[in-house]
Structures are given as structure tokens and as C-alpha cells.
Amino acid sequence: MDGDENAFSELIQDYIVESLPLAEQVGDAFIELERRWREGDAGDDLLAPVKGRLHTVKGNSAMMGLPPMQTVAHALEDVCALLDAEPALRHDEAAALLISGSGLLIDLIRTAAEGPDSKAATQFAKRVRAFLSGGRARKVASKRPGLLLERRRSERRSPEVGPEAADSSASVVRVDFRRLDTMLEVLGEGMIEQEAVAELYRKLARKVRASDELADLDRALLALRKTLKRLEGILMETRLLPISSVFGRFPRLVRDLAQAEKKSVRVVTSGGEIPLDKAVLDRIGEPLIHLLTNAVVHGIETPEERARSHKPAEGTIDLRAASESGRAVIRLSDDGRGLDGARILAKAKALGIEADAEDPEQLHSLIFLPGFSTAEAVSPLAGRGVGLDVVAQTIRELGGTIEVDSRPGRGVSFTINLPLTLAILRSLIVEVDRERYAVPISHIAATVRVEPDSIHQVNQKGVALWRGDLIHVSDAGALLGTGATANGSRRFYVVIGLGQRKRGILVDRLIGHQDIVVKSLDATVGRPDVVSGTTILGDGRVACILDAVRILDQRVSA
Amino acid sequence: MSSPQPKSRADGLLQFADELRRQERAPEAPSPSSMLHLVTFALDREEFGIPIEQVREVIRVGDITRVPQARSHVRGVTNLRGRILAVVEIRTRMGLTPAEITPRSRVVVVGAHDRVLGILVDAVTQVVKVPAESVAPAPEEILSPGTDYITGVARWNSRLIVLLDLEKVLLLPD
């Protein structure tokens, strides 16, 4: 019984994986059709592929015994068939019907495993019947009763189905993603164990006299490390998915939102083929939706307002992904009114944060602080009780950064910089007051030995001259609240830096480099500013990972 | 499943009385319907109990790593077979002094709020079954505004076991 259950739920998963993208493509096409029809373009080129996709979805649904989806897909097909025959009907009413139908279809498919809502499907079918009979009852509607399966095979394989199907040869297998997660976890453990053995080797090498065996052991360890790294690379590659899997649902979301706000907004996406680790993709949707919602609700003006400032009535949100030097960059820009500098300044004053009105970059970055929502009337849609600080936090947790650029009257642009993968990080392990921390190598500019008189006190802050620049050097013990007083035990400082900003952090010891597997911190622990996650070291102990980005952001010093 | 359907009200009462007597003699007697299955642990001299269904396992205390800027009542994180387990200092949560780790200290791994968390306790006393009837509401006087996590007190074999609502205990103040 259990086995059957499992087999069925697996089938349902397959169904979702296969049908959802199709339904989403259909939804996107309908939104695009609405635009085109308004512009007087018939959009014939879009209608044809839509019909094929709907037919496939209908067939898949029939196969799985899911009548609601079958009904909705069928009804949509009928509408398309009528529109094919009667171009005069291609107007807003038809578009609205199609869009709401595709939305319903997407929701139904998404919740297929929980048992779909047949009532909504029946209601929609009724709406369609009314539309069809209203649209000068031609005999299009009642043409196809059963026989849903006949062309299923061939259609499923047709190239229009999407990139996965294009190479659906016998050498492609479908793997539950959780398995890849487990594989990575096991690999991570293997890498930690390798580090542990390497550590033992180093201890041993100090104790016993050099020998051939010892040298062989060293070589074997190195080879093992290389092999594990290669395996990691391969595994990471299999975990990559195109970012379009996240972008896909945005056009409909923005359209619905804009409609509720009585605005006209379109989303233009590009770079959907950029690959990202699924673990990153799974978490990046939420912040992007938040930014999109903000753009629609607060950024883009009403059509009247836009007309007054000589902008096209329809606002545009440009969402593009690109890959830059081993990282993914997502840029989301709108052509709305831009951030309100004066309001941010006022809010900063109210919160007691010092802000520089002359430095717009610094001023704008304040919006990422907790409690900093500039929208006075929080709309029910944009509200949801989370601010941009949560967006920034999520992105930081993913090892990324977010920056904002705003021009008054011209719009806001957010740039998110993400690692392509995030599971394994090369890090420097440091010790502070007997506690160990991992600092990601990617954020380290240098490590410096503390020389007598190399650190000066300026305004009660430590300052050092590093490569010709004065940088702020703070004590890790104070920063991390170790509770101990450093009595000259700080022998090194680690210079962390991103771009122009640099900061030194005084530590006791540098333990060494290690590949660490990032494990997130349970929310029960809180949301520390200085720590982005945890990892398990070679000796089995847990170490926190320093959040270099966040520490650089901190104006408070220690 | 062991007790047949009572035929009348009187039969039912008699049966109930029998059952009570049986339980007094053999407290571990299985009677799933009316028994609370508890994991009990000690904090100072008091004994506390949480439903066994919420307990995943009890482990020895390994290295607990402090997390900077963690919420109060969070002792730190520990390695539970490759997973990171947050360890809650239940003593300070209940207004006691922080725990001193001794050989008897244990981490009770619980599932609450859809999460898995560890609770650091002085010692795990045992797993007991107490009749539901032996649970009385906690006396008003001992309840203060911050102690709504106490759901009742079980009197069992001349012991007093304070029953805890884990969900509430683990709602940590910021």
C-alpha cells in the first residue's frame, strides 16, 4: 500500500514537473496576447503554440485522472479555437478570461498533489460556455469529446515543450532533487573527513621522522582532495537550473498586481538561461517577488501621473540576469518615480540613524535596515509585514549582496549579486578567545601579522596603515562578544573587503584553510548580524561563519 | 483495545474504578486512552515532563558552540550527526541560573514549531506513564504572567511533575 502511495505521488510529481512549465508558458502567452491585442496586433503567432501546449496539459491531466485540470485546459482550448475563427473577438474580455483560466490552471497543477479544487474548474467552464455562446455560437465548442490521449506521446516530445524535452533521449534520467542534496551532504562529510585525516597527517608529520611512507601519505591525501573537488564540481553542475524557472511566474504576478493597483505594468525578462544552484533558486524567488511588488505598488506611478511626467502610460520592470566572473547578477529596474530621498532622510532622523543627505548612495542603502519601510500607507499587497531588510537578509544568507540605485523620476534599480553555488565555501578558520570562526576566502583581502605599534588609536578606534590606506581595525572578541579581554593575544588581523570598503579584524590565530559546508542557522537562534551561518569543522565541532558583508556594513565599531 | 465496551453506565463506572485500582498497583500498566506518556527531566530540584511524542531522542552533551548575538536563552549550536542543532537553555528561560554541564547533563532533542531543537537539562530522570486523571491544573499562586508554559502538575508515585507546553517554552523572547 505504501509502495503504491509512493509510486502515485512520484507520478503526480512527474505530472507537475511536466505540466507546470507548459501552463506557465500558456499564461505568459496570454498576457502577451492581451498587450498585442490592445496594440491592434492579432498575435496569430502566439495563439498556435498555446493550443498545442494546452492540448498536452489536457492529455497529461486525463492520464493522471485529474478532471479539473482537464476541464480548464479543454475550456481554454475552446476559447482559443473560437478566437482563431473569430479574430473580431480578440479583445480585453477574451484576454481576461484566458488569463484567469491559465492562472487557475497553474494553481490547480501546482496543488495537484493535495487534490485539486474541482469547484473552481466547473465555475470557469461555465464562464467559458457563457462566453462561447455569447460569441455568436459557432460549433467550435462541442467538437472534441474524449480521445485525449491519442497524440500525447508525440506532442510531449515536440520541441515546443521546452528545453528539457529537447534532449529527452534515453540517456537522461529524472532524479529527485533531494537525492542530489543528500549526495552533496555526503560529499561534504567526505571532505570534512579528508580534512580531519589531513590534520592528523600534519600532527603526525611533526612527531615522526620524515619517511617515504609519510611523503606517500601526503601525496595520497592531496590526490584524494583533488578527486573530491572534482566530484564536487560535477555535482554542483548537476544542481544548476536556469533562472527562468523562477522568472516564469513573474509576468502573471505583476499583471494581477498591477490590475489591482489600477496600473499598467509589464515585465521584460532576459538572461533566463543563466544557471543557478537550485538551493539558491529556491530561496531567491521570495525576495524578487518582494522587490517586484514594491516596484508595482510604490515605484510605478498611475497612468495619469505618468502622463503628466511624459512617460508612457505603461510602466516597465526590467528583470535581467547575467553571469559575471563566476557569480550571477540579477538586476531589477523599474521606470517609476524613484526613491524619495527626503522621506528616507526623515525616517532616518526618526530612527536616530545618522544619514548624509549629500551622499545619495549611502542614503539609499538605508532602506535595507530593519524597520525602514518608506511607504506610508502600507498596501495590503506590498505589506505582508516584511521589509527590505528581510530581502537583504535572505540575500546575505545566500552569500550575496544587494545594492540599490535610484534616480528621482526615472526609477529604481536593484542589483543582486549571487554566488552560482553556495553549498561549499573555501574559508579561513581563525581563532578568537578559544572560539573558532570561518571566514570565506572570497571576502578576504589579506591576513596581516600585528607588529608593535602597527595599530593606532584614532577617536578610540583602531586604525592601521595597510597598503597605503588607512583602514579601520576592530577587535574580533568585542565584535563577537566573546566576553574575554584580549591581553595582547591578537597576533593577526584579517582584512576583509569588498570593492573599495575594507576593514581589519584582530584575531588570535590563523588555523588554516578549509572547504566548509555551509549549514544555515535555525531561526530560533535569532538573526545575528555578524554571523551568516555555521559549519562543521574537521574535529566535529560547530563553527560560525563570519558575515563579512554585514560586518563591513556596520558603522558601529568595536 | 483491552477494555470492552461498557454495557451500562454502572458497568462503566465499575470498570473505571477497577482501572484506577490497577493503575495504583502497577503504574506502568498499558492503557493508552487515559495515560500520559512523559519524558521527565530535572532542573534544580524540580521535575518537569513533556509528552514523549514531542521527544525525538536524548543525547549526551557534546561541544556546544556559542553563537554571537544569539537570542537570550540560546546556549549555542551543536553537531547532531552532521546536522546543526540549536540548543536552548531552558533553565534561564525559566528564570534559573545557567546550566553547569555535568556528566548527567543531557540534551533533549524535541520537535516543536516544525523544527528540531535541543533543550539542555540537568538530567533526564525517566520515561513515565501517568494517568491523565492525576494531572491537576497548576495552582494559581505559582503562575505568574511569564509562566503560561506550565500546563499542569501531575501527582504520581508521591512525585510532582510539572507539565510543560513545549511550544510555549520555546517561544523565546527576543
Chai-1 contact restraints between the chains, C-beta under 6 A:
chainA,res_idxA,chainB,res_idxB,connection_type,confidence,min_distance_angstrom,max_distance_angstrom,comment,restraint_id
A,E189,B,G82,contact,1.0,0.0,6.0,A-B,restraint_1
A,L480,B,P68,contact,1.0,0.0,6.0,A-B,restraint_2
A,G481,B,P68,contact,1.0,0.0,6.0,A-B,restraint_3
A,K519,B,I84,contact,1.0,0.0,6.0,A-B,restraint_4
A,D522,B,A86,contact,1.0,0.0,6.0,A-B,restraint_5
A,T524,B,A86,contact,1.0,0.0,6.0,A-B,restraint_6
A,T524,B,L117,contact,1.0,0.0,6.0,A-B,restraint_7
A,V525,B,V67,contact,1.0,0.0,6.0,A-B,restraint_8
A,V525,B,A70,contact,1.0,0.0,6.0,A-B,restraint_9
A,V525,B,V74,contact,1.0,0.0,6.0,A-B,restraint_10
A,V525,B,A86,contact,1.0,0.0,6.0,A-B,restraint_11
A,G526,B,A70,contact,1.0,0.0,6.0,A-B,restraint_12
A,G526,B,R71,contact,1.0,0.0,6.0,A-B,restraint_13
A,P528,B,P68,contact,1.0,0.0,6.0,A-B,restraint_14
A,P528,B,Q69,contact,1.0,0.0,6.0,A-B,restraint_15
A,D529,B,Q69,contact,1.0,0.0,6.0,A-B,restraint_16
A,V530,B,P68,contact,1.0,0.0,6.0,A-B,restraint_17
A,V531,B,P68,contact,1.0,0.0,6.0,A-B,restraint_18
A,T534,B,V77,contact,1.0,0.0,6.0,A-B,restraint_19
A,T534,B,I84,contact,1.0,0.0,6.0,A-B,restraint_20
A,I536,B,N79,contact,1.0,0.0,6.0,A-B,restraint_21
A,G540,B,N79,contact,1.0,0.0,6.0,A-B,restraint_22
A,R541,B,D63,contact,1.0,0.0,6.0,A-B,restraint_23
A,V542,B,T65,contact,1.0,0.0,6.0,A-B,restraint_24
A,V542,B,V77,contact,1.0,0.0,6.0,A-B,restraint_25
A,V542,B,N79,contact,1.0,0.0,6.0,A-B,restraint_26
A,C544,B,V67,contact,1.0,0.0,6.0,A-B,restraint_27
